[in-house]
Amino acid sequence: MEFIKNFPFFSIMLGMFSAIVSSVLGAKAAKYVARTALFIIMVLSGVLLWYTYAQGGGSYVFIMGHFPAPWGNEIRGGSLEALFAVFVSFIAFFCVIGGSKAVESDIEEKKQSLFYILVMLMTSSLIAMCYTNDLFTGYVFIEINTIAGCGLIMIRQTGKSIVTAVRYMVISLMGSGLFLIGVTMLYTITGHLLMSPIQETVRELAATGDYSTQLTIIIGLMTVGLAIKSGLFPFHMWIPDAYGQSNVVSSCLLSSVVSKGYIFLLIKIYFRTLGFDIVKDSGVLEVVFIFGIAGIIIGSLMALREKSLRRMIAYSSIAQIGYVYMGIGLGSLAGVAAAIFHILAHGVTKSLLFLSSAEFTDGSHARRIESLKGEASQHKASALSYAIGAFSITGFPLLAGFVSKLLLGGAAIGLRTRQWFALIALAISTILNAFYFLRTVVFMFIAPSEEHDAEIDIEKGPEKFVSIINVRNPLYDLALLALIAVNFILGLFSGPIIDVINEGLGLFS
């Protein structure tokens, strides 16, 4: 077996091992361990993507310890898994290096090593959920990811962040519980936990008509469980506070990759475990489509009403999650491929928005949108980066958001009733995106008036707002530049990425 096939296992274990090592290190050492581990995971994932797609490696199953099921465990490597692993590690690496000043200003020094431990646990759990070929292993890493996410929210140790973390934990555990019930029921009727044997058994059951009601319940439980954890409307209540109260790096990770990891696992379950045709026949996708549309509209309206910058960015994530579920709910390969591309586009763009806003919000504090007047004159690079992210979310050509909306609209064409609901939702949300994102850009680039200089920002107190993140940090600039570059790459050279997604979905089936 080629040595490269060990890379998924190495990536998972490197993340877990670096978290363990960081537990006995100081803040500075833990920071460098996390950066090094994330960079290595990104390289390993990139090499595996090159091997599985560019070199025609296809997909393969890695049996851990060379013990077959039911005693052993399996990891599956393929082009789509490798692409998602590159996405996760890329976002984590550049958010960590770019947000180091925010971490130092928001988190007590003695707790900063814990922060990097949580980041590595979160990253390794997402990588494991991406590569796993075993449902129960997926559940185990879902719980690890939940604990890490809860810690990342409350690490600032403010009253609101602790309350938000408790709410996040309660809601997430409800989703995990529903998912586990679904896994248990599926194991009861199939006798398997590995995805491929489950799919074979489920196809046989579907052909004979046995357990049809139970299969529908299982699909519903797993879908609702992971929808709760990813923040699909109406399970979105935890999102604004979780993203708005967290440290800026935590906000980047939670909004960009954590919620997307659960969706990616759901797609794997639909295609590799149950079979997409069987999922479509169950009628669950119709419900997913409806809630996706509702999330797009309601999330956009909530963001439009919001007056705090960070909470507005957080509310927009509800709408963007709706886009992804709408694509899945279309019930076609083109719709799912568009949803996966939107996962990548939104992840890169939302990281750019949260990270670039750090200079305006003193790291991770609240800031009224109206108080942003003239910020572009003080923080030119951050304001320009934020503007590019805002244009991408809105759907301007040449940027990632434009391509993802184009793909979603194209996937909806020809689907009768769903076509019109999807296209109308895309049109309405794009208009609303332009209103609430571009207004912040306008505020940043207009000169403040004398009356504005005398205004008090009610969320910052009577003192004039001065950011402590504006100390020029080359790594911060590098992170912004990398996120902008990938945004343009997704917008200008989307063809090869879409090919990887379509090939990966074909291999899933």
C-alpha positions, 0 to 999 in steps of 0.5 A, a space after each residue: 500500500 502506498 505510503 500516501 494512503 496513510 495521510 488521513 490517519 496522520 492528519 487526524 492523529 497529528 491534530 489529537 497529538 498536538 492538543 495533548 502536547 500543548 496541555 503541558 506547554 505555555 501559551 507561546 509554545 502551544 501557539 507555535 505547535 498549533 500553527 505547525 500542526 495545522 500547516 502540516 495537516 494542510 500540506 498532507 491534505 493537499 498532497 492527498 487531493 493531488 494523488 486522488 484527483 490529479 493522479 487518478 488515485 480515485 478513492 480507497 479504504 484504509 483499514 486501521 491496524 489491518 483489522 477488518 470490521 467489526 473489530 477494526 475501523 476504517 478511513 476512506 480517502 477520496 478526492 472530495 474528502 481530501 478537498 474538504 480536509 484542505 478547506 478545513 485546515 486552510 481556514 484553521 491555519 490562516 485564522 489562527 495565524 491572522 487572529 493571534 493579536 485578537 487571541 492575546 487581547 481577548 483571552 487571559 495568557 494562562 488560558 491561551 494554551 487551552 485555546 490552542 488545544 481546543 482549536 486542534 481538537 476541533 480541527 482533528 475532529 472535523 478531519 475525522 468526520 470527513 474521512 471516517 467510514 464508520 457511523 459510530 466513529 463519526 458520532 464520537 468525533 461529533 461529540 469531541 467537536 461539540 465540546 471543543 466548540 463550547 470551549 471556544 465560545 466560553 474561553 473569553 470568560 465573560 458573562 454573556 460568553 458563558 451563557 452562550 456556551 451553555 445554550 450552545 451545549 444544550 442545543 448541540 447535545 439535543 442534535 447529537 442525541 437525535 443523530 445517535 438514535 438514528 445510528 442505533 436504529 440503523 444498526 438494529 435493522 442492518 447489523 452494520 456500522 460501516 457505511 458501505 455494508 449499510 448501503 448494500 443492506 439498505 438497498 436490499 431492504 428498499 427493494 423488498 419494502 421491508 422497514 420502509 417506515 423505520 428507514 424514513 424515521 432514521 433519515 429524518 432523525 439524522 437529518 434533524 440532528 445534524 441540521 440542529 448542529 449546523 444551525 439550519 432554520 428554525 434551529 438557528 437560535 444559538 448562532 447570533 450569540 455564539 458567533 457574536 460573543 466568541 473570540 474572533 478566531 473562534 467566530 471564524 472557525 465556528 461559522 466557516 468550518 464547524 457548521 460545514 463539517 456536520 453538513 459534509 457528514 450528512 452528505 456522506 450519509 445520504 450518498 455513502 450510507 443510505 443511497 441518495 435515491 432512497 433519501 429522495 424517495 423518503 420525502 425528507 428532502 422536500 422538508 430540507 428544501 422548505 427550511 432552507 428557503 425559510 432560512 435564506 429569507 428569515 436569516 437575511 431579514 434578521 441581518 438587515 435589522 441588526 445594528 451590531 457589526 459582529 451580530 450582523 455577520 453572524 445572522 448572515 450565516 443563517 441565510 448562508 446555511 439556508 443556501 446549502 440546505 436549499 441546494 441539497 433539498 433540490 434533490 439532484 447531483 447538480 444541487 448537492 454539488 452547488 451546495 458543496 461549492 457554497 460551503 467552500 465559498 461561504 467558509 472562505 468569505 465568512 472567515 475573511 469578514 470576521 477576521 478583517 473586522 477584528 481591527 474595527 471591533 478591538 478584537 472581539 467586542 461589539 461595535 455599532 455599524 453606524 459608528 464605523 464612519 471613517 474606519 477605512 482611512 485608519 485601517 485601509 487593508 482591513 476595510 478593503 478586505 472586508 469590502 471584498 468579503 461583502 461583495 462576495 457574499 452579495 454575489 459580485 462577479 469574479 468572486 466566490 459568492 457569485 459562482 456559488 449562487 450561479 450554480 445554485 440557480 442553475 441547479 434549480 432550473 428545470 425542477 418545476 415548482 422548486 425552480 421558482 421558489 429557489 430562484 425567487 429566494 436567491 433574488 430576494 436574498 441577494 437584494 437583502 445581502 446588498 442592503 445590509 453588507 454594502 451599507 457597512 462598506 459605505 459607512 467605512 469609506 465615508 468621512 465622519 462628520 464633526 457630529 459623529 466625532 462627538 457621538 458615543 458608541 453605546 456598545 463601547 462606552 464614552 471613550 473614543 474607540 481605539 483598536 489595539 489590533 491595529 499594530 501592524 502584524 505581517 501574519 494578519 496581512 498574510 492571512 487576509 491576503 490568502 483568504 482574498 486570493 482563494 476567494 478570487 480563485 474560487 470565483 475565476 477558476 471554479 471549473 477544476 474545483 467543481 470537477 473534483 466535487 462531481 467526481 467525489 460525489 460519483 465515487 460516494 455513490 
